[in-house]
Amino acid sequence: MSVRYLWWRSCYDGVLHAFPMAAGSRLAHQHYRASCTHAAPPDLAGDAADGPRCQLCLLIISTQSS
């Protein structure tokens, strides 16, 4: 099963974090856990690609096998 990552800006720290979303999963949780284990509620600023990205999320994603 492939996992896609949604880059969402956390309303807690203003940084874009990589949130793994399995294929077919629905956005219905109260909190989502990013790759770096940073948690954030679903009322995030969106998936805009601009802004600083979490360096730990980038490191974790690049070391995972596809």
C-alpha positions as CSV (number, residue, x, y, z in Angstrom):
1,M,0.0,0.0,0.0
2,S,1.4,3.4,-0.9
3,V,1.3,6.3,1.4
4,R,1.0,9.9,0.2
5,Y,2.0,12.9,2.3
6,L,0.0,16.0,2.6
7,W,2.0,19.1,3.6
8,W,-0.2,21.0,6.1
9,R,0.7,24.1,8.0
10,S,0.3,23.4,11.7
11,C,-1.7,26.1,13.5
12,Y,0.6,25.5,16.5
13,D,4.0,26.3,15.0
14,G,3.3,27.8,11.6
15,V,5.5,25.2,9.9
16,L,4.4,22.8,7.1
17,H,4.5,19.2,8.3
18,A,4.2,16.0,6.3
19,F,1.0,14.2,7.3
20,P,0.9,10.6,6.0
21,M,-2.4,9.7,4.5
22,A,-3.0,6.1,3.4
23,A,-4.9,5.6,0.2
24,G,-8.7,5.7,0.8
25,S,-8.4,7.2,4.2
26,R,-10.8,10.0,5.2
27,L,-10.1,13.2,7.0
28,A,-12.3,12.6,10.1
29,H,-9.9,12.7,13.1
30,Q,-9.7,15.3,15.8
31,H,-5.9,15.3,15.6
32,Y,-3.5,14.2,12.9
33,R,0.0,13.0,13.6
34,A,2.8,14.2,11.2
35,S,5.8,12.1,10.2
36,C,7.8,13.8,13.0
37,T,5.0,12.9,15.5
38,H,4.0,16.6,15.7
39,A,0.2,16.5,16.2
40,A,-2.3,19.1,14.8
41,P,-6.0,19.5,14.7
42,P,-7.8,19.3,11.3
43,D,-8.4,23.1,11.1
44,L,-5.0,23.7,9.5
45,A,-4.2,26.5,7.0
46,G,-4.3,24.1,4.1
47,D,-1.8,22.4,1.8
48,A,-0.2,25.4,0.2
49,A,3.3,24.6,-0.8
50,D,4.8,27.9,0.3
51,G,6.4,28.5,3.7
52,P,9.0,26.7,5.8
53,R,8.8,22.9,5.9
54,C,9.6,20.8,9.0
55,Q,13.2,19.6,8.5
56,L,12.6,16.4,10.5
57,C,9.6,15.5,8.3
58,L,11.7,16.0,5.2
59,L,14.5,13.8,6.7
60,I,12.0,11.0,7.6
61,I,10.3,11.0,4.2
62,S,13.5,10.9,2.3
63,T,14.9,8.0,4.2
64,Q,11.7,5.9,3.8
65,S,11.7,3.3,1.0
66,S,9.1,3.8,-1.7
